[in-house]
Amino acid sequence: MDLLTRFNATIARYCMYGVVAGVFVLVAVVTWQVFGRYVLNDTPTWAEAVALVLVLYVTLIGASVGVRDSGHIGMESFLVLLPERARHGFEILIHILTGTFGAVMAWYGYDLAAAVAPYKMPLLGISEAVNHVPLVIAGILITLFSIEHVIALVRGIEVEPSWH
């Protein structure tokens, strides 16, 4: 468990570094797009497409880290009304369902990416699969982080957020 926790915490931390960098790049691209449109009167055609791709990566990978660090709006909010024993069982069930969702998301994200890989994004000239890769990455991370939570719950410990 300690190895899995260290591994997941490291991955989550570096994913968040990437997400923060992605947000900075996203702001720069959108700023350039606005500057080009209103100041230069020459909108860069690639900027909107790049911004859309960046939004996918930032949101999906950031959300997967939110699963690990419990930074999401949890389905366990109503569980405070249950007795401790029932709450524990439902918490495990919620993480199993979340991990299953992540696995399905990764599986079908891969299928979708493979199906559209031959097609090119018109303004960027790169494979359309680039838009679906974050589904696969986030799905794998959600599954991995959910497994860590289930193991921690069974052992009676809490998952330490990666930012501590």
C-alpha atoms as one frame of an Amber mdcrd trajectory, in Angstrom:
protein
   0.000   0.000   0.000   2.818   2.415   0.834   4.328   1.904  -2.615   0.961
   2.485  -4.291   0.355   5.594  -2.185   3.779   7.070  -2.994   3.351   6.224
  -6.672  -0.149   7.728  -6.856   0.843  10.833  -4.881   3.779  11.421  -7.215
   1.659  10.940 -10.331  -1.070  13.209  -8.931   1.429  15.916  -8.037   3.051
  15.905 -11.483  -0.353  15.820 -13.163  -1.318  18.930 -11.247   1.949  20.615
 -12.257   1.008  19.796 -15.846  -2.526  21.069 -15.352  -1.287  24.371 -13.896
   1.151  24.743 -16.809  -1.706  23.917 -19.184  -3.855  26.657 -17.667  -1.032
  29.177 -18.158  -0.616  28.095 -21.782  -4.396  28.224 -22.253  -4.527  31.797
 -20.924  -1.624  32.783 -23.184  -3.273  31.239 -26.274  -6.633  32.878 -25.593
  -4.903  36.205 -24.883  -3.064  35.944 -28.182  -6.324  35.116 -29.946  -8.080
  38.162 -28.469  -5.069  40.399 -29.202  -4.921  39.146 -32.770  -8.635  39.629
 -33.320  -9.107  43.066 -31.798  -5.699  44.731 -32.068  -4.093  43.223 -35.162
  -7.411  42.547 -36.906  -5.943  39.182 -37.889  -7.297  36.322 -35.791  -4.877
  33.409 -35.475  -6.898  30.471 -36.806  -5.065  27.865 -34.755  -5.670  29.514
 -31.365  -9.252  28.357 -30.824  -8.437  24.757 -31.741  -5.420  24.714 -29.407
  -7.499  26.222 -26.603 -10.172  23.536 -27.001  -7.580  20.753 -26.833  -5.963
  22.314 -23.766  -9.328  22.591 -22.000  -9.855  18.849 -22.463  -6.481  17.978
 -20.950  -6.710  20.458 -18.088 -10.227  19.501 -17.006 -10.004  15.735 -17.377
  -6.593  15.281 -15.799  -7.412  17.820 -13.077 -10.654  15.969 -12.331  -8.826
  12.661 -12.031  -6.473  14.163  -9.457  -9.561  15.474  -7.678 -10.689  11.866
  -7.299  -7.463  10.971  -5.521  -7.273  14.014  -3.299 -11.033  14.041  -2.588
 -11.259  17.509  -4.071 -14.458  16.721  -5.916 -18.050  17.057  -4.862 -18.458
  13.643  -3.347 -21.410  11.340  -3.607 -20.721  10.528   0.012 -22.305  13.799
   1.183 -25.503  12.027   2.231 -23.548   9.311   4.016 -23.160  11.385   7.179
 -26.747  10.403   7.985 -25.934   6.682   8.000 -24.516   4.587  10.825 -20.717
   4.136  10.726 -20.818   0.531   9.477 -23.197   1.309   6.603 -21.236   4.454
   5.745 -18.022   2.460   5.442 -19.638  -0.029   3.070 -21.138   2.719   0.924
 -17.801   4.549   0.741 -16.178   1.390  -0.592 -19.034   0.930  -3.071 -18.715
   4.535  -4.269 -14.992   4.117  -4.926 -15.580   0.809  -6.714 -18.198   2.460
  -8.924 -15.916   5.448  -9.543 -13.048   3.128 -10.480 -15.344   1.166 -12.791
 -16.418   4.416 -14.434 -12.742   5.329 -14.918 -11.975   1.952 -16.489 -14.940
   2.220 -18.863 -13.940   5.798 -19.720 -10.379   4.680 -20.516 -11.559   1.700
 -22.571 -14.062   3.578 -24.713 -11.831   6.648 -24.892  -9.179   4.419 -26.439
 -11.709   2.971 -28.876 -12.817   6.468 -29.848  -9.241   7.711 -30.228  -8.363
   4.714 -32.412 -11.468   5.250 -34.550 -10.712   8.912 -35.278  -6.896   8.638
 -35.425  -6.732   8.761 -39.242  -8.613  12.056 -39.347  -6.779  15.367 -39.023
  -7.960  18.459 -37.157  -8.411  21.032 -39.942  -6.735  24.009 -38.269  -3.897
  22.112 -36.577  -3.111  19.303 -38.991  -2.704  16.774 -36.163  -4.671  13.615
 -35.508  -8.176  13.965 -34.100  -7.145  11.284 -31.569  -5.330  14.015 -29.607
  -8.764  15.168 -28.401  -9.531  11.736 -26.926  -6.210  10.840 -25.301  -7.106
  12.732 -22.095 -10.129  10.424 -21.692  -7.783   7.459 -21.618  -5.277   9.107
 -19.285  -7.950  10.367 -16.889  -9.784   7.028 -16.941  -6.630   5.121 -16.030
  -5.805   7.611 -13.271  -9.345   7.521 -11.852  -9.220   3.718 -11.759  -5.787
   3.696 -10.122  -6.745   6.321  -7.546 -10.034   4.546  -6.765  -8.169   1.290
  -6.121  -5.962   3.150  -3.667  -9.038   4.502  -1.858 -10.679   1.062  -1.635
  -7.513  -0.478  -0.203  -7.185   2.388   2.282 -10.807   2.022   3.394 -10.430
  -1.735   3.868  -7.275  -1.129   5.930  -8.983   1.618   7.934  -6.663   4.432
   6.893  -7.146   7.640   4.918  -5.455   8.580   1.670  -3.110  11.494   2.256
  -3.636  14.209  -0.388  -0.659  14.610  -2.697  -0.205  18.263  -1.748   0.687
  17.606   1.906
